């Protein structure tokens, strides 16, 4: 794939900067959701949809590893993939989709501002590390938005149905 943005960026290991962003955003999410069970359930359902869509898009797209890829050292990814580094989980970025999903689920303006800053910062850092193509990063928020929309519809239907 010819990615002119990626071609212009130097390939550098910035894992040490990526990890604090994802970790802090996930921790903030669980702290805020501790008192909001309905929103937590909705977000977790959206995350399940996100994983299903991600598995599907990865299986369909078969993108090749970006040139000059620098291996990402990320404890959060290691929870999902184990210690091995996966290189073909490209379309779409799970890091950006997850952070953007969290952004959409938070209600406090300061929380949302920080998470949006983290999302943009991580997007740039993932591109600098050549972990994803630009299209992987740009499309991720749209998948997160769609998954949250589906989850909200599902929760609404369940909560308004009679058992």
Secondary structure per residue as TSV (DSSP state, phi and psi in degrees):
chain	resnum	aa	ss	phi	psi
A	1	X	-	360.0	132.5
A	2	X	-	-92.1	104.5
A	3	X	-	-111.0	101.0
A	4	X	H	-65.6	-30.1
A	5	X	H	-66.8	-49.6
A	6	X	H	-61.8	-37.5
A	7	X	H	-62.6	-29.5
A	8	X	H	-85.3	-17.6
A	9	X	S	-90.6	137.3
A	10	X	-	-70.7	145.5
A	11	X	-	-87.9	113.4
A	12	X	-	-136.4	150.5
A	13	X	-	-81.9	109.6
A	14	X	-	-121.0	24.2
A	15	X	H	-53.6	-38.3
A	16	X	H	-62.9	-22.9
A	17	X	H	-90.8	-29.7
A	18	X	H	-71.3	-44.7
A	19	X	H	-57.0	-46.1
A	20	X	H	-62.8	-33.9
A	21	X	H	-63.5	-53.8
A	22	X	H	-65.0	-40.2
A	23	X	H	-64.7	-45.9
A	24	X	H	-66.4	-37.5
A	25	X	H	-67.6	-43.8
A	26	X	H	-64.8	-42.9
A	27	X	H	-61.9	-45.0
A	28	X	H	-58.7	-43.2
A	29	X	H	-57.3	-50.8
A	30	X	H	-68.6	-32.5
A	31	X	H	-63.9	-47.3
A	32	X	H	-69.0	-33.3
A	33	X	H	-83.3	-8.4
A	34	X	T	-57.6	-28.6
A	35	X	T	-109.5	11.7
A	36	X	-	-130.9	73.7
A	37	X	H	-60.7	-38.4
A	38	X	H	-65.6	-44.0
A	39	X	H	-65.8	-37.0
A	40	X	H	-63.7	-47.1
A	41	X	H	-60.9	-43.7
A	42	X	H	-60.2	-45.6
A	43	X	H	-64.1	-40.0
A	44	X	H	-68.1	-37.2
A	45	X	H	-64.7	-42.8
A	46	X	H	-60.6	-39.2
A	47	X	H	-66.1	-37.7
A	48	X	H	-62.9	-44.9
A	49	X	H	-58.2	-42.8
A	50	X	H	-58.9	-44.6
A	51	X	H	-63.7	-41.3
A	52	X	H	-64.2	-45.6
A	53	X	H	-63.7	-38.3
A	54	X	H	-66.0	-45.5
A	55	X	H	-58.6	-43.4
A	56	X	H	-65.1	-47.6
A	57	X	H	-67.6	-35.8
A	58	X	H	-64.0	-41.9
A	59	X	H	-66.4	-32.8
A	60	X	H	-82.9	-39.6
A	61	X	H	-80.4	-39.4
A	62	X	-	53.8	40.9
A	63	X	-	-63.6	144.3
A	64	X	-	-81.4	156.1
A	65	X	-	-59.3	136.0
A	66	X	-	-60.5	144.2
A	67	X	T	-62.0	146.5
A	68	X	T	63.6	25.6
A	69	X	-	-56.3	135.1
A	70	X	-	-110.4	125.5
A	71	X	-	-55.9	131.2
A	72	X	-	-88.5	126.8
A	73	X	-	-101.9	105.3
A	74	X	-	-140.3	113.5
A	75	X	H	-59.2	-32.3
A	76	X	H	-66.4	-44.4
A	77	X	H	-65.3	-34.6
A	78	X	H	-63.1	-28.9
A	79	X	H	-64.4	-36.2
A	80	X	H	-83.2	-47.8
A	81	X	H	-98.6	-12.3
A	82	X	-	86.9	-166.4
A	83	X	S	-75.9	-17.9
A	84	X	S	-76.9	149.9
A	85	X	-	-93.6	120.6
A	86	X	-	-93.3	134.9
A	87	X	-	-115.4	-8.8
A	88	X	-	-111.9	22.0
A	89	X	-	-97.0	64.1
A	90	X	-	-92.1	-60.5
A	91	X	S	-94.1	111.8
A	92	X	S	-112.3	169.5
A	93	X	-	-67.9	117.8
A	94	X	H	-68.7	-34.8
A	95	X	H	-61.0	-50.6
A	96	X	H	-70.1	-41.0
A	97	X	H	-61.3	-42.2
A	98	X	H	-65.3	-46.6
A	99	X	H	-64.5	-40.7
A	100	X	H	-68.7	-36.3
A	101	X	H	-60.3	-43.9
A	102	X	H	-62.4	-42.9
A	103	X	H	-54.3	-46.2
A	104	X	H	-66.7	-26.9
A	105	X	H	-87.2	-18.6
A	106	X	-	-84.4	150.0
A	107	X	-	-111.1	-28.5
A	108	X	-	-72.0	133.5
A	109	X	H	-59.6	-41.7
A	110	X	H	-66.9	-38.7
A	111	X	H	-62.3	-46.9
A	112	X	H	-63.6	-39.2
A	113	X	H	-62.6	-45.2
A	114	X	H	-63.1	-45.2
A	115	X	H	-67.4	-36.4
A	116	X	H	-65.4	-41.7
A	117	X	H	-59.9	-43.6
A	118	X	H	-62.8	-40.6
A	119	X	H	-63.0	-47.6
A	120	X	H	-65.4	-41.0
A	121	X	H	-62.9	-46.2
A	122	X	H	-65.0	-38.1
A	123	X	H	-58.6	-47.4
A	124	X	H	-63.7	-44.2
A	125	X	H	-64.5	-39.2
A	126	X	H	-64.9	-35.9
A	127	X	H	-70.9	-40.7
A	128	X	H	-61.6	-37.0
A	129	X	T	-79.8	-6.8
A	130	X	T	59.9	36.2
A	131	X	S	-81.4	-31.4
A	132	X	S	-134.4	158.6
A	133	X	-	-80.1	162.0
A	134	X	H	-59.1	-40.9
A	135	X	H	-62.5	-32.3
A	136	X	H	-63.2	-40.5
A	137	X	H	-77.1	-42.8
A	138	X	H	-68.3	-36.9
A	139	X	H	-78.3	-22.8
A	140	X	H	-55.1	-45.7
A	141	X	H	-61.7	-31.8
A	142	X	H	-68.3	-38.4
A	143	X	H	-65.5	-41.1
A	144	X	H	-61.5	-44.1
A	145	X	H	-61.7	-45.4
A	146	X	H	-64.3	-40.3
A	147	X	H	-67.0	-39.6
A	148	X	H	-66.2	-40.2
A	149	X	H	-59.2	-47.2
A	150	X	H	-60.5	-44.1
A	151	X	H	-63.7	-41.5
A	152	X	H	-64.2	-40.5
A	153	X	H	-62.9	-42.3
A	154	X	H	-64.4	-48.2
A	155	X	H	-62.8	-40.3
A	156	X	H	-62.5	-45.9
A	157	X	H	-62.0	-44.4
A	158	X	H	-65.0	-43.7
A	159	X	H	-71.6	-19.5
A	160	X	T	-106.6	7.9
A	161	X	S	-96.1	157.0
A	162	X	-	-101.2	131.4
A	163	X	-	-96.3	360.0
